[in-house]
């Protein structure tokens, strides 16, 4: 039972994180395979973990640009660049 007006987001999130993983079967492009292999090599993780990380990164960028209407700037040793999703 929650108090009126209480924030229930944390309760909903903890339920969602406790949900059983869902197994999916997908066909991916050669570019996607290379991206996964790159993460596996650089970070020394399993295929499953590499996929989780790339999906998480992609979700972050997608939500920032599409839902929040934010700009993403990538800064590196050679300067910075704007990330645009079309």
C-alpha positions in Angstrom: 0.0 0.0 0.0 1.4 3.4 -0.9 0.5 6.9 0.4 -1.5 9.1 -1.9 0.8 10.9 -4.3 3.8 8.7 -3.4 6.3 8.0 -6.1 5.7 4.4 -7.2 8.4 4.4 -10.0 11.0 2.8 -7.8 8.6 -0.1 -6.9 7.8 -0.6 -10.6 11.4 -0.5 -11.5 12.4 -3.1 -8.9 9.7 -5.4 -10.2 10.9 -4.9 -13.8 14.5 -5.7 -12.9 13.4 -8.9 -11.1 11.6 -10.1 -14.2 13.0 -13.2 -15.8 15.2 -12.6 -18.9 13.5 -13.2 -22.2 15.2 -15.4 -24.7 15.0 -14.1 -28.3 16.3 -15.4 -31.5 17.3 -12.8 -34.1 19.2 -12.6 -37.4 21.8 -9.8 -37.4 23.7 -8.1 -40.2 27.5 -8.5 -40.6 28.0 -5.0 -39.3 26.2 -5.9 -36.1 28.4 -9.0 -35.7 31.5 -6.9 -36.2 30.2 -4.4 -33.5 29.6 -7.3 -31.1 33.0 -8.8 -31.8 34.6 -5.4 -31.2 33.1 -5.1 -27.8 34.0 -8.8 -26.9 37.6 -8.2 -27.9 38.0 -4.8 -26.2 36.2 -5.5 -23.0 36.7 -9.2 -22.7 33.0 -10.0 -22.2 30.7 -12.7 -23.4 28.5 -12.4 -26.5 25.5 -11.9 -24.3 27.1 -9.2 -22.3 28.3 -7.4 -25.4 24.8 -7.4 -26.8 23.4 -6.1 -23.5 25.9 -3.3 -23.5 25.4 -2.2 -27.1 21.6 -2.3 -26.6 22.0 -0.2 -23.5 24.2 2.3 -25.2 21.8 2.5 -28.2 18.8 2.9 -25.9 20.5 5.7 -24.1 21.3 7.6 -27.3 17.9 6.9 -28.8 16.0 8.2 -25.8 18.2 11.3 -25.4 17.8 12.3 -29.0 14.2 11.1 -29.8 12.3 11.4 -26.5 14.2 14.2 -24.7 15.1 16.2 -27.8 18.6 16.6 -26.5 21.8 16.9 -28.5 24.7 14.5 -27.9 28.2 15.8 -28.3 31.1 13.2 -28.5 34.4 14.7 -27.3 37.7 13.0 -28.1 41.3 13.7 -28.7 40.6 15.1 -32.2 37.8 17.5 -31.1 34.1 17.0 -30.7 31.2 16.1 -33.0 27.5 16.1 -32.7 25.5 12.8 -32.8 22.4 13.1 -34.9 19.7 10.4 -35.3 17.5 10.7 -38.4 
